[in-house]
Amino acid sequence: MTRCRLIIALLGVIWISSLGVQAASPIPVVVKVLPGANLSLISNLLGGTVIDAIPEANTFLLRLPALPALSPILKFLGVEWLELDRSVSLPAATRRSLEVPWRNKADWYAEQPSLQLIRTRAAQEYSTGRGVLIADINTSIDFGHPALAGHIGAGHDFVANRSTSVTSLNDDQSTAGFLDDDQSTAGFLDDDQSTAGFLDGNGIRLLEPLFSGGSGAAAHGTFCAGLLVAVAPDATLMPLRAFDDNGNTDLFTVAKAIRYARKNGAQVINMSFGTLTDSRVLRDAIEYAKSGNVMLIASAGNNDTSSVQYPAAYPGVIAVAATDLLDRKASFSNYGKYVFVDAPGIHIISATPGGGYGMASGTSFSAPMVAGMAALIRSLRYNDTGVVIAQAAVPIDGINPRFSGQLGYGRVDLRRAVRLLEGK
């Protein structure tokens, strides 16, 4: 850089700093630069430090004293865009633990009413997901759980390897993850007698609720993994730990996980989380995955609103809302024009850490059913997965007149989907 250009840049930084959003302590800022840009110069002039990177995307995480404006000087130095690295959190929740007789098979819960409704077992007569790799971006999972044995492939831990300097702005609490089901123990199954009968018939007892804090969020990954393997038992699961045991992460880490999934061969990505922030770093990661023909499945959210959450609302992502066993929209489930399909999300049974089983509600648990469905389809035919999911859906607008046109194509039917591939 010539002396003249350096002087111009320095003067520009003084101006930028005066316009920046000042913080009491350094803040994380995601910066994307043009190929060949001098990142060290940019970082030094802004008084910051590089703490993480996605080199192939020319995207970096910096710790800065303030959020600078994207001025002509920064553009001149090769900065394409910049944004705050905001947090993504799984909210607090209540989970019900189940006491299961030792004689029950590890995958006994695969026969639960919710999976019967979407005809999982019937679909597995035609496809079990063999040869398909499903990435699940989540908390840690219990690798030793009997229900997951033989289903887990290589994954990656983005939390353990994350810089201790990363502290995202905690002002965007997600509505994904566990639903805070505050019903009393006595009334927990009053509106779902089929599930109650299923539990009783298998000698399974519903225990007192376990309130989350760290433990509930930590169970989220194992719970979702249990559903993925129940739907697509011969697919391989790639666990990507992006959320810590308290259910917290940041947008930059999520973007890294999405990119990792595509680069390492995932054909389907399950994203049982969401944020209210339309983020450039997250959007770019979604576009990168889509360009590799990866199927992206995301939960629609648990706020009973038509307001969008991301990544579910991004084009090309299959957003999944939650329904009950009568195909009624779950009281908590988001809805809207961005919803693609629906799947059961009330009183869902799955694996929990420590070799146990539990019950919870939320769109987080509807999404893995559809992700597993995508694996069944892709095992038979790689392309047009979204089209098949849509064509096989059971319309439910008539059951939900208040939400007509806002629950997508309808509730998924796995057997109909795999049979469509045979023209039957």
C-alpha positions in Angstrom: 0.0 0.0 0.0 1.4 3.4 -0.9 2.0 6.1 1.7 -0.9 8.2 0.4 -3.3 5.3 0.5 -2.2 4.5 4.1 -2.8 8.0 5.2 -6.3 8.0 3.6 -7.1 4.7 5.3 -5.9 6.0 8.7 -8.1 9.1 8.4 -11.0 6.9 7.4 -10.6 4.8 10.5 -10.8 7.9 12.7 -14.0 8.8 10.9 -15.3 5.2 11.2 -14.6 5.0 14.9 -16.6 8.2 15.4 -19.6 6.5 13.8 -19.2 3.1 15.4 -21.6 1.6 18.0 -19.5 1.9 21.1 -19.5 -1.0 23.5 -18.5 -1.3 27.1 -16.2 -4.2 26.2 -15.0 -5.6 22.9 -17.7 -7.1 20.7 -17.6 -9.9 18.1 -18.0 -8.7 14.5 -18.2 -10.9 11.4 -16.3 -9.4 8.5 -16.3 -10.6 4.9 -13.5 -9.4 2.6 -12.8 -9.6 -1.1 -10.1 -12.1 -2.2 -6.7 -10.5 -1.8 -7.7 -8.0 0.9 -5.2 -7.4 3.6 -7.1 -8.6 6.7 -4.2 -7.8 9.1 -4.3 -4.2 8.0 -8.1 -4.0 8.3 -8.0 -5.6 11.7 -5.1 -3.3 13.0 -6.7 -0.2 11.7 -10.0 -1.0 13.4 -8.1 -1.8 16.7 -9.3 -5.4 16.7 -8.1 -9.0 16.8 -9.0 -11.9 14.5 -10.4 -14.8 16.7 -11.9 -17.2 14.1 -12.1 -17.7 10.4 -13.9 -19.4 7.5 -11.0 -19.0 5.0 -12.6 -20.4 2.0 -15.4 -17.9 2.3 -13.1 -15.0 3.1 -15.2 -14.5 6.2 -13.6 -13.7 9.6 -14.7 -13.1 13.2 -13.0 -10.1 14.8 -13.1 -8.7 18.3 -13.5 -5.0 17.9 -14.0 -2.1 20.3 -17.0 -0.9 18.3 -19.1 -1.8 15.3 -17.8 0.3 12.4 -20.0 1.6 9.6 -19.3 0.2 6.2 -17.7 3.3 4.9 -16.1 4.0 1.5 -12.7 3.5 3.1 -13.5 0.1 4.4 -14.9 -0.8 0.9 -11.7 0.5 -0.6 -9.7 -1.8 1.7 -11.8 -4.8 0.5 -14.5 -5.2 3.1 -17.6 -6.6 1.5 -19.9 -6.5 4.5 -19.8 -6.7 8.3 -22.3 -7.5 11.0 -22.5 -8.3 14.7 -22.1 -11.9 15.7 -25.2 -12.5 17.7 -26.1 -15.4 19.9 -28.5 -18.2 19.2 -29.9 -20.0 22.3 -32.1 -22.9 23.0 -34.7 -21.7 25.5 -35.4 -23.2 29.0 -37.7 -26.3 28.9 -39.4 -29.0 30.8 -38.7 -32.6 29.8 -40.5 -35.6 31.2 -38.5 -38.7 31.9 -39.7 -42.2 31.2 -39.1 -45.3 33.2 -38.6 -48.1 30.7 -38.5 -51.8 31.6 -35.1 -53.4 30.9 -36.6 -55.9 28.5 -37.7 -53.3 26.0 -35.6 -53.0 22.8 -33.5 -49.9 22.5 -35.6 -48.6 19.6 -39.0 -49.4 21.2 -40.0 -45.7 20.9 -39.9 -46.0 17.0 -43.4 -47.4 17.3 -44.8 -44.3 19.1 -48.1 -42.9 17.8 -46.5 -39.8 16.2 -44.2 -42.0 14.0 -47.1 -44.3 13.3 -49.2 -41.4 12.0 -46.6 -40.4 9.4 -46.2 -44.1 8.5 -42.5 -44.5 9.3 -42.4 -48.3 9.6 -44.4 -48.7 6.4 -42.0 -46.4 4.6 -39.0 -48.4 5.8 -40.3 -51.4 3.8 -39.1 -49.5 0.8 -36.2 -47.4 2.1 -34.2 -47.2 5.3 -31.9 -44.3 4.3 -28.9 -46.5 3.5 -26.0 -44.6 2.1 -27.2 -41.2 3.2 -25.3 -39.0 5.6 -27.4 -36.7 7.9 -25.7 -33.9 9.7 -27.4 -32.7 12.9 -26.3 -29.3 14.2 -27.0 -29.5 17.9 -25.7 -29.9 21.4 -23.6 -32.9 22.3 -25.1 -36.4 22.1 -24.8 -39.6 24.1 -22.6 -41.7 21.9 -23.1 -44.7 24.1 -26.9 -44.7 24.1 -28.2 -48.1 23.0 -30.7 -46.5 20.6 -27.8 -44.7 18.8 -25.4 -47.6 18.6 -24.2 -48.3 15.1 -25.8 -45.2 13.7 -23.2 -42.5 14.4 -20.4 -41.6 12.0 -17.6 -39.0 12.3 -18.7 -35.6 13.5 -17.1 -32.4 14.9 -17.1 -30.5 18.1 -17.2 -26.7 17.4 -17.7 -25.8 21.0 -14.6 -27.5 22.4 -12.5 -26.0 19.6 -14.0 -22.6 19.8 -11.8 -19.7 20.9 -12.4 -18.6 24.4 -12.4 -15.1 23.0 -15.8 -15.7 21.3 -18.5 -14.0 23.3 -21.5 -13.2 21.2 -24.1 -10.5 21.9 -26.8 -12.2 23.9 -29.8 -10.1 22.7 -31.5 -12.5 20.4 -33.0 -15.4 22.3 -34.1 -18.2 19.9 -37.5 -19.7 20.0 -36.3 -23.1 18.8 -35.4 -26.1 20.9 -37.4 -27.5 23.8 -40.8 -26.1 24.3 -41.4 -25.1 27.9 -44.3 -27.4 28.5 -45.8 -26.3 31.8 -48.7 -28.6 32.0 -49.2 -30.4 35.2 -48.1 -34.0 35.6 -51.6 -35.1 36.0 -52.8 -33.4 32.8 -49.8 -34.0 30.6 -51.5 -36.6 28.5 -55.1 -35.6 28.8 -55.4 -34.5 25.2 -53.3 -37.4 23.8 -54.8 -40.6 25.1 -53.2 -42.6 22.2 -49.7 -41.7 23.6 -50.8 -42.5 27.1 -52.1 -45.9 25.9 -48.9 -46.6 24.0 -46.8 -45.9 27.2 -49.1 -48.0 29.4 -49.1 -50.9 26.9 -45.4 -51.1 27.0 -45.1 -51.0 30.7 -43.5 -47.5 30.6 -44.2 -45.0 33.4 -44.1 -41.2 33.1 -42.0 -39.7 35.8 -41.8 -36.2 37.2 -40.7 -33.4 35.0 -37.0 -32.6 34.8 -36.4 -28.9 34.5 -33.8 -27.9 32.0 -31.2 -25.3 33.0 -28.1 -26.9 31.5 -29.4 -30.5 31.6 -32.4 -29.9 29.4 -30.4 -28.1 26.7 -27.7 -30.8 26.9 -30.4 -33.4 26.1 -31.5 -31.7 23.0 -28.9 -33.3 20.7 -29.5 -36.8 21.9 -33.3 -36.4 21.6 -33.0 -35.2 18.0 -30.5 -37.9 17.1 -32.9 -40.5 18.5 -35.6 -39.3 16.2 -33.3 -39.2 13.1 -32.3 -42.8 13.6 -35.8 -44.0 14.3 -37.0 -42.6 11.0 -33.9 -43.5 8.9 -32.2 -46.4 10.7 -29.7 -47.2 8.0 -28.6 -43.6 7.4 -25.4 -42.4 9.1 -25.6 -39.5 11.5 -22.9 -36.8 11.5 -23.2 -35.1 14.9 -22.0 -31.5 14.8 -21.8 -29.9 18.3 -22.4 -26.2 17.8 -24.4 -25.5 21.0 -22.9 -25.8 24.5 -24.6 -27.7 27.3 -26.5 -24.6 28.3 -27.9 -24.4 24.8 -25.9 -21.4 23.7 -23.9 -20.6 20.5 -23.4 -17.8 18.0 -24.2 -17.3 14.3 -20.6 -17.6 13.2 -20.3 -21.1 14.8 -23.6 -22.2 13.2 -22.3 -21.0 9.8 -19.1 -23.0 10.3 -21.1 -26.1 11.1 -23.3 -25.8 8.0 -20.3 -25.4 5.8 -18.5 -28.3 7.5 -21.5 -30.5 6.8 -21.5 -29.9 3.1 -17.7 -30.1 2.8 -17.7 -33.5 4.5 -20.4 -35.2 2.5 -23.7 -34.6 4.3 -26.7 -34.9 2.0 -29.2 -33.7 4.6 -28.8 -31.2 7.4 -31.1 -31.0 10.3 -31.3 -27.7 12.1 -33.6 -27.8 15.2 -32.9 -24.3 16.2 -33.6 -20.7 15.0 -32.9 -17.1 15.4 -34.9 -13.9 14.7 -31.8 -12.4 13.1 -31.5 -12.4 9.3 -27.7 -12.8 9.3 -25.4 -12.5 6.3 -23.0 -15.1 7.6 -25.8 -17.6 8.2 -27.4 -16.8 4.8 -24.1 -17.3 3.0 -23.6 -20.7 4.7 -27.1 -21.8 3.7 -26.5 -20.8 0.1 -23.2 -22.7 0.1 -24.9 -25.8 1.3 -27.7 -25.4 -1.3 -25.2 -25.1 -4.1 -24.0 -28.6 -3.1 -27.5 -30.0 -3.4 -27.8 -30.5 0.3 -31.3 -30.8 1.7 -31.8 -28.3 4.5 -34.5 -28.9 7.2 -35.2 -26.4 10.0 -37.8 -26.0 12.8 -40.3 -23.2 12.3 -40.2 -22.1 15.9 -42.4 -22.3 19.0 -43.8 -18.8 19.4 -47.3 -19.3 17.9 -46.6 -16.5 15.4 -46.3 -15.9 11.7 -43.2 -13.9 12.3 -40.3 -15.7 10.6 -37.3 -17.3 12.2 -34.1 -18.3 10.5 -32.7 -20.5 9.0 -36.2 -21.9 8.4 -37.3 -18.8 6.4 -34.4 -18.8 4.0 -35.4 -19.8 0.4 -34.7 -23.4 -0.2 -34.9 -24.5 3.4 -37.7 -26.8 4.4 -39.4 -25.2 7.4 -41.3 -27.6 9.6 -44.2 -26.6 11.8 -45.6 -28.9 14.5 -49.0 -30.7 14.7 -50.8 -33.1 17.0 -52.1 -36.6 16.3 -55.3 -35.1 14.9 -53.3 -32.9 12.4 -54.2 -29.8 14.4 -51.5 -27.1 14.6 -49.7 -27.4 17.9 -50.7 -24.4 20.1 -47.0 -23.3 20.3 -46.0 -23.8 16.7 -45.1 -21.0 14.4 -47.0 -20.8 11.1 -46.8 -18.6 8.0 -46.1 -18.5 4.3 -42.5 -19.8 4.8 -43.7 -23.1 6.4 -43.1 -25.9 3.9 -44.6 -29.0 5.7 -45.8 -30.1 9.1 -44.9 -33.1 11.4 -46.0 -34.2 14.8 -44.4 -32.2 17.6 -46.5 -32.9 20.8 -45.5 -35.4 23.4 -42.7 -36.8 21.3 -40.7 -39.7 22.7 -36.9 -40.1 22.1 -33.6 -40.9 23.6 -32.0 -38.9 26.4 -28.4 -38.8 27.8 -27.4 -41.6 30.1 -29.2 -44.3 28.2 -32.6 -43.1 29.1 -35.8 -42.0 27.3 -38.0 -38.9 27.7 -40.9 -37.0 26.3 -41.0 -33.4 25.1 -42.8 -31.1 22.7 -41.6 -28.5 20.1 -40.9 -27.9 16.4 -37.3 -29.0 17.2 -38.6 -32.6 17.2 -40.8 -32.2 14.1 -37.8 -31.2 12.0 -35.8 -34.5 12.5 -38.8 -36.5 11.3 -38.7 -34.6 8.0 -34.9 -34.8 7.9 -35.1 -38.5 8.3 -37.8 -38.6 5.6 -35.4 -36.7 3.3 -32.8 -39.4 3.9 -35.3 -42.2 3.0 -36.1 -40.4 -0.3 -32.5 -39.6 -1.1 -31.5 -43.2 -0.6 -33.8 -44.0 -3.5 -33.4 -40.9 -5.7 -31.0 -38.1 -5.1 -32.8 -35.2 -6.8 -36.2 -33.6 -6.3 -36.4 -34.5 -2.6 -38.3 -31.3 -1.8 -40.8 -32.0 -4.6 -41.5 -35.5 -3.3 -42.0 -34.3 0.3 -44.5 -31.7 -0.9 -46.4 -34.1 -3.3 -46.7 -36.7 -0.5 -48.0 -34.4 2.2 -51.5 -34.8 3.6 -53.4 -31.4 3.3 -54.6 -30.2 6.7 -55.9 -26.7 6.0 -59.5 -28.0 6.4 -58.7 -29.1 9.9 -57.0 -25.7 10.6 -59.2 -23.1 8.9 -57.7 -20.3 11.0 -54.2 -21.1 9.5 -55.3 -21.9 6.0 -52.4 -21.3 3.6 -49.9 -21.0 6.4 -49.1 -24.6 7.2 -47.4 -25.4 3.9 -48.3 -28.4 1.8 -49.6 -30.3 4.9 -48.5 -33.1 7.3 -45.8 -35.4 6.0 -46.6 -39.0 4.9 -43.4 -41.1 4.6 -44.9 -44.1 3.0 -46.6 -42.1 0.3 -43.3 -40.3 -0.4 -41.3 -43.4 -1.0 -44.1 -45.0 -3.0 -44.3 -41.9 -5.2 -40.8 -42.7 -6.4 -42.1 -46.0 -7.8 -45.1 -44.2 -9.4 -47.5 -45.9 -7.1 
